[in-house]
Structure formats: structure tokens, C-alpha cells
Amino acid sequence: MTDPRSKQIASVVAMAAAAFLFFNYFEHLMEAAQVSVVPVWLGTPFVLFLLAIAVAPFIDRTWWEHNYPTVAASLSVIVVAYYVLVLGNVSRLVLSLYEYVSFISLIGSLFVVAGGIHFNLRGKAAPWENVALLGGGALLSNLIGTTGASMLLIRPYLRSNKYRVKGYHVVFFIFIVSNIGGALTPIGDPPLFLGYLKGVPFFWVVTKAWFAWALVLGLLLLLFFAVDKYYFRQVSRKTQSEAIQPETVTFSGLHNVWFLVIIIAAVFVQRPLMLREVLMWSAAMGSYFTTRHEVHKKNEFNFVPLKEVAILFLGIFATMIPALDWLEMNASSLGIETPAQFFWFTGALSSVLDNAPTYLSFLSAAFGLHGYSVENARHMQAILGSVPPESLGLLNPAQPGAAAITGDSWRFVQSISLGAVFFGAMTYIGNGPNFMVKSIAEQTGVHCPTFFGYIVKYSAPILIPIFVIVWLLLF
């Protein structure tokens, strides 16, 4: 086959077939996966890698852009070698690899399909229209993910406000569409999808998060409207008339909606292993090869952001294994014992680290606090209150000194979920779409806040008081 597209299709099909056979053949290893007793120092690669992600781009962006794959591989090898050669716990590595493949399959397929839909919005940049777009984006992020919704809406949002766009427009977009809006479903934000992979039922999240989601979203939209209305009044009448010119909306690549439906349906597929991921890859491949070149060109679509996310998260998933194991084994000695503490600690780390591995780390700690394992489906049922622990043959508490499961133990999972998703908006590095949105805005000439300006001027004074209200009302 000499046609480049034929070679690309053949490569994807080959990788899908290999992954399908590999994980189904080694399914017994994943079912037998157990946490290991690890030395504290083995968590160093995880800490170093997350620090590198947060700090290195600000020290020397060019060096980081050329060397982050090497950094990821070097630190990952340390952990993988220790688990294979010293602990002999290959099953733990296979399980983590499967979770990574599932995670990046969802993120990647949504990225590709959203890149094939061009949404052009002109006019109607008055405050109410901006509120409607942000609110609609928050709802949409639960259907196509915060990454998909951000990539679909950020350019038309900036174009519709081009006569008066300011940094706060970008900041509130990151708050609402790129983070907090996606708190209702596992599709919405990466941490919740990881929870779904661990056994949290798909619709459990919306039943436990809707009140906090509506409260935070409502307060942010009201505040945005007040700020936007104030600045809208500052511009000249000529600018106002230009900004609210008759609205025209055009779409290109709408056939990709069907591929989005396939991805969403695939999330519910459990067996056989990898069928869910193969369906997602197929949808992404179908979208990419059936979308006209001019649509991708209008969206400035390329695979560079996806490549970066895939490599970085491969390093994160590899290096965080000992951190997760250590948290499970030592949870009772950390002093984090209440849902309120889990909300703030999960949120604090999600602000400066990526919120997906932070979610997993504290979920493991919460299970360890009760003497249970997050890898065990029966333990998940007991924590969430789906069934009494006694009916599963589990002791309550599961281990001497562990916390007993009560009727509201599910609040631990609720607090961790809300903390991870909400606090991902605190910094540019809290969630994957944040930097992507900032980069696109700056390319269009918008002056965005600096890393610390974002925190000092916007996220700390706006989000922290709102999160305190959530804490007081729920935890």
C-alpha cells in the first residue's frame, strides 16, 4: 500500500488488534493485581515528573518541548524496573497500562472528532449572549468532555467578542467550560472517567454532584454577567453596535456528531476488554478521514496537542503507581480522615498538579482509610453504599484500625470528585484544556493573565470563596 492514508489506517487497525489481543490474553493478570509495599523514595519519580510539567515550561519552554518525552521515559523506567525486577508485580503494571489506554482513548477520540466540527458564531457578543454560550458550553462539556467542548467553542467565543475581548473572557471560559462544567458525567472530566474505570457507576456522579455543580456554575455565571456588563458599558456606542450585530451561526462537519454518539455509547461497553476503546478509535479514525481538509484548516487542527498529552500521561500513569500503592497502605496514618479534608486536600493538589492522577491518589487513600482497595469492585460497592459490606463477606472495618463504613461513606468519593474537578480551574496546569485555551487565545491576540496573575487576580479571589460555600453546605 503506497497511499499514505491507507498506511495510517493499517497502522491504527494493527495497534487496535494488538491491544485487543494483549489485554484479553492478560486479563487474569489485571484481575489478580494487588498493591505492593513500596519504599517512600519510589514516589520520587512521580513528584519529579509533576514538578517538571509545572515548572520546566516556565524556565525554558524550548528545552521542555524537545525533551519532555525523554524525561517521561527516564522516570518511568525507574518505576517499571523496580516493579518487575524487585517486586515481581507485573500484574500491577498491566492494570495501570490498561487504565492509561482507556483514558487516552476517550480523550484522544473526543479531541479528533471535535476537531472535525467547525462552529462559526458572529455577532451577539452582549453579556447575556456570552452567559448563554458559557452555560451551554458547561452542559456540552458533560457530553463531549471539557477538552472537546473547549476546542469546539473557544474560537467562536473569541470571534464573537473580538471587538472587546479581554483576559477575563478567557479566564471565565476556563473556569466554566474547561473545568467546572464537566462535573456531572465520567465523560465530562478525566478524573471522573478514571473513577468510572475503577467502578464508580456512570450516573452515580450526577446524582451526587448536581447541587454543587449548579451552585458553583450559577454563581460564576452571575459574576461573569456583572463583570461583562460593566466592561460592556465602558466601550463606545459604535463598538457596542458592532458587538451585537445580527447573529449568524454556521456549522461545518456536522456528520461528526454521529461519531460523537458512537464514542458516548462506547463508554458503556464493558466486555470484552478493549472493545470500548476500539470503538472509540474507529470513531476517531472515521471522523478524521471523512472530514474535509478545509474544516480541519479552519480549526487549525493538528495532532501536536494530543501527542503531548499522550506522552505526558503515559509518564504520569507509570510513575504514579508506587504513590497510589503507598497511599493505600498508609492512608490511616496521613491524618486525612473526613470528606471535608479530602475535598480540600484533593483540590489543593489538583490546583498545581494534574487533577486526574490526584483524583486517583486520594481515591486510593480514602479506600485505604477504610482498609479496602480501590482495585476491588466489591469494595467499591461497599464504599458507595450499593450493598451492605456484610452481604459481600467483608468485615466492617475491613482491617484492624481502619475506619468503619457508615451510611454516608459515599461522601468520601463525592468530596474527592468535586475537589478534583472544581480545583482544576485554579491554575493553568490544573487541567489539560486550560493551557490549550490560553494558547489559542494568545494566538488570536488576546492578552491573557500570566501564570501567577491568573491565580492572584482571578482564581484565588473568585473561586476560593465559592468553594468555601460548597464546603460549608456539603461537608
N, C-alpha and C positions, 0 to 999 in steps of 0.2 A: 504494500500500500504506500503510494507516494503522496497522496493528498494529506496535507498537514492536519486537517480536521479528522480524517479517518484515523490517523495515528493517535490523536488526542482521545478520540472515542475508544479506541482499542486499549489505550493505557488506563483509562478510567474503568473500563469493564474488567480488565485484568486485576486491577487493585481491588475492585469490589469482590470479585470471585475469590481472590486470595484471602481477603479479610473474612469473608463469609465462612470459608472452609477452616481457617485458622481458629476463629473464636468458637465455632461449633465443635471442633475437634478437642479443644482445650477447655470446654465448658466445665468439666469436672474440676479443673484447677480453680476456676473462679468460685465455684460453689464451696470449695474447701479452703478458701482464702481466710487466713487468720492474721490478726495484728501480731507484731513482734515486739519483744522487749528490746529497745534500741538505746544506745548511749545518747546523751544530750547533744554531744558535738555533731552527731549526724544530721541535726537540723540546721547546721551552719550553711550548707549549700542552698537551702531554701531561703534563708534570711538574706544571704549574699545576693542571690538572684533577684529577689524582690527589691532589694535596695538598688541594685544595678538598673532595674527597669525604672525606678522612681527618680534616680539621681543622675545616672550616666548621660541621658539625653540633654540635660541642662549644663553639664560640664563640657562635653564635646559631642554634639549631635552627629557630626560626620563620622567620627570613630565608632560610635554606637551603631549607626545604621549599617556599617560594614562588618561589624564584629559581633553583633548580638547572637547570630547562630552559633558561633564558636563558644561564646560564654555559656549559652544554654546547654550545648553538648558537653562541655567540660565539667560543669557542675552536676549534670545529670549522671554522667558516667560514675562519679564517686558513689552516689546512692545505689545505682543499679548493681555495681560491682560488689558492694557490701551485702546487699540482699541476696545475691547469687552465691558469692564465694564464702561469706562468713555465716549468714543466717540460713542459707539454702531455702529461702522463702520465695520461690519463683512464682507461686500462685498469686501472691500479693501484687507482683509486678504485672502479671497478665490481667488481673482485675482492673488495676489502675489504667492500663493501656486501653482496655475496652471502654472504660468511662471517658477517657480522652477522645477516642474515636467517635463515640456517641455525641459528646459535647461539641466537637469541631464540625461534625456532620450537620447539626442543626444550625450553628452559627454560619457556617460556610454556605449552606444551601439557601438560607434566607438572604444572605449578602448577595449571592449571584442573582437570585430571582428578583429581588428589589432593584438591583442594578439594571434590570431589563424593562422597568416601568418608568417612563418619564412623565412627571406630573408638572404641568406648567400653569402657574397661577399669576395673574396680573391684575392689579387694582385691588380695591377693598383692603387697604392696609390701615384702616382706622382701628382704634383699640378693641372694639367689640369683635371685629373680624379676626384680629390676632388671637384674642381669647378663644374664639371658636376653633381656630386652626390648632392651637396648642391643646385644647381639650380633646378635640378629635384625634390628635396625634397620641395623646395619652391612652385613649381607648384602642387605637390601632396598634400600639406597641404590645398589647396583650395578645394580638392575633398574629403579628409577623415579627415580634421581638423588638426590643429597643434599638438594636442595630438596624434592622430592616426599616422601621418607622423613621429613624433618624436620617438614614440615607435617602429615603423616598421624599421626605418633607423639607429638609434643611434648605435645599436650593430654591424651591418655590417660595418658601417662607422669607428668605433673604431678598429674592427678587421683588416680592410684593411690598417689601419695606425699603426698597433701595433709595427712596427719596429722603429717608430719615433714620436709617438703621443705625443703632448704637450697640455698644457692648452688652448692655443689659438684655437686649433681644436674644443674643446668643446664649447668655447665662441662663435665662429662664427656659429657653428651649432645652438646654442640657438638663436642668432641674426636672422638667416635666416630661418631655418626650424620651430623652435618652436614659432616664433612670426611674423616677418615682412612678411614672405612668405604667410601667411594666410589672407592677407588684401583684397582679391578680392571677396570673397563669404561669406554668412552667415554661411556656414559650416566651413569655414576656422578658425575663431577665436570666442570664446564665446561672446565677446561684440557685434559682428556683428549679431550673431544669436539672441541675445536679441533684437537688433534693428529690426530684421525681425519679431519677435513675436509682436513687437509694431506697425508694419505696414509698415516698410521700404521695398519696393519691392525687391525681390531676386536679380534681375540683376541690380538694381539701383547702388549697391555698385561698381561693376566692371566698370561701365561707369564713375564714379566719382573718382575712386581710382587708375585706371590702370597707369596713368602717374607717380604719386608719387611712386607707388609700383615699377614700372620698374626703376625709377631713383635711389631709395634707394637700391634696390636689385643689380642693376648694379654696383653701387659704392662699395658696400660691397664685391661683388664677385671679383672685380678688386683689392681691397685692400687685400682680403684674398689670392688671387693668388700671389701678390707681396710678402707678408709675408711668405707664404708657400714655394714659390720658393727660397727665401733667406735661410730659415732653411733647405730646402731640399739639398741645396748646401753644408751645413755645415756637413752633415753626410758623413760617409765613402763611398767609391765606393761599398764596399761589401753590406752595408746597402741599398744603392740605388738600387742595382741589386735585393736584396731581396724584396724591397718595390714595385718594378714594375715587379714582376714575372708575367707570363701569367695569365690573368684574368679568373676566373671561377665563375659563378653565378648559384646558386641553389635556388629553392623555395620549400617550403612545405606548405600545407594547402591552396593551391590556390583556392579551392572551395569557400573559404570565400569571394572572390571577388564578388560573386553573392549576398552575404549578404550585402556587402558594397553598391551595386547597389540598394538594397531594402531600405536601410537607406537613401540614397541620394534621391530616388524617394519619400520617405515618407515625406521629408521636404516640398514638395509642397502641401501636403494634408492639407486642411483647415477644412473640415466638414466630418462627425460630430466631435465634440470635442473629443480629446483623440485617435482618430483613427490613427493619425500620430504617437503618442507615442507608441501605442500598436503595430504598425508595426515595430517600432524600437526595442522594447523589444523582439518581436518574432524573428527578425533577430539576435539579440544578443544571444537569447536562442538557436536558431538553430545552430549558429556558435559554441557556447560553447560545445554543446552535440554531434556535428558531427566532431569536431577536435580531432585528435589523441592525446593521452596523451604525447607522445614524442615530439610533436610540441610545446605544452604548456611548457614542461620541458625545451626545448631548449631556449625558450623565457623567461624563469624564470617567467612565468605568474602566478599572483595571484590577488585576489580582494582587497588586503590591500590598494593600492593607490586609488582605486575607492571608497572604504568605507570612507577613509579620506576626499576625495574631496566632497562626497555626504553630509557628516555631516557638514563640514565647510561651504559649500554653503547654506545648509538649514539655518544655523545660520545667514549667511550674508543676504539672501533674507528676513528673518524675521526682523532682526534689522535695515535694511536699509529703511524700509517703511516710518518711520517718516522723515528720511533725504531726501528722494525723495519728500515727500509732502511739507516739509519746503522749499526746493529749488524751487518748482513750485510756491509757494505762495510768495516767497521773491526774485525771480530772478532779478527783476528790481532794487533792492537796493544793489546788490552784486558788481556792478561796472564792471562786465564782460559783455561786450556789442558787441564785434566784433568776427568774426570767428577766427582771429589770436589769440585773448585772450583765446577763447575756446580751440584752438589747444594746447596751452602751458599749460593751467591750467588742462585740461583733461590729458595731457601727464604727467605732474608733479605728479599728484596723482596716475596715473596708474603705475608709476615707483615704488612707495612704498606701494601701496595698490593693491588689485586685480583689473585688468582692466575691468572686467565685471560689477561689481556694480558701478565703477567710470564712466563708459560709461553711465549707466542709470541715474546716478545722474546729470551729465551735460546735457544729453539729456532733462531731465525734466527741468533743469534750462533754456535751450535755448527755450523750448516751453513756459515756464513761462515768459520769457522776452518778448515774443510776445502776452502774455495774453492768451495763449492756453494751452491745457492739452495734454500730451504725450499719455494719455489713450484713446484719442478720434481719431478715424480713419479719420474723416473729417478734423480735424486739421492737421493730418499728411499729407494728400493730399495737403492741402494749403501750408504748410511749404516747401514741396518738389517741389512745382510748378506744380503738376499734373493737378490741376484745379485752376482757379481763386477763391480766398476766397469769392468773391461776389456771385459766382454761387452756393456756398454751404450755402448761407444765413448767412455768417459770416461777422462781422464787421471787418474793417481793419484800425487801430488796433482793436483787439478783446476787449480790456479793456482800459479805460482811463489811459494814461501814459505808455501804453505798446508800444513796438517798432512796426512800421508798417511792414507788409510783402512786400518785394520787389522781383524783378525777380531773385535775387541771394540769397534769404534766405536759399536755399538748402545748401549753403556753411557752414552754422552752423552745419548741420548734417555731412557734409563731413569732416570738421575740427575735430569734436568730434570722428568720426570713425577712422580717421588716427591717431589722438593723442592717443587714447586708444590702438590700435593695435601696433603701432610703439614703443611707450614708454614702452610697456610691456616687452621689451627686456633690459630695463635699469638696472634691478636688478634681483636677483634670485626669488624674490617674486612678480614680476610684472605680471607673467602669470603661469598658472598651470603646463605646461610641463617643465618649467625651472628647478625646483628643481628635477623633476623626471629624467631629462637628467643628471644633476650633480651627482645625487645619483648613477645612473647606471655607469657613467664614473669612479667614485671613487671606485666602487666595482671591476672594472677591473684593478685598479692600477694607473689610471691617476691622476696626481697631478693637481687639479682644483684650480683656484683662490679662496681666501676667499670671504666672502660677500662684504667687503669693497674693497678688491683687485680687484674684478670683476668691480666695479664702477670706481675706481681711475685709474686702468691700462688699462681698455678696453672700457667700455660703455661710460663714460664721454668724453674721448678724441676722440673716434671714432664716436659715434652716434650723439652727440650734434651738431657738425659741419654739419653733413649730414642733420639733422633735421632743422637747420638754413637755409640751401639751400632750403628745401621744403617750409619753411615758407616764404622766400623771393619770390619764384616763384609762389606760390599759394595764399598766404594770405596777 
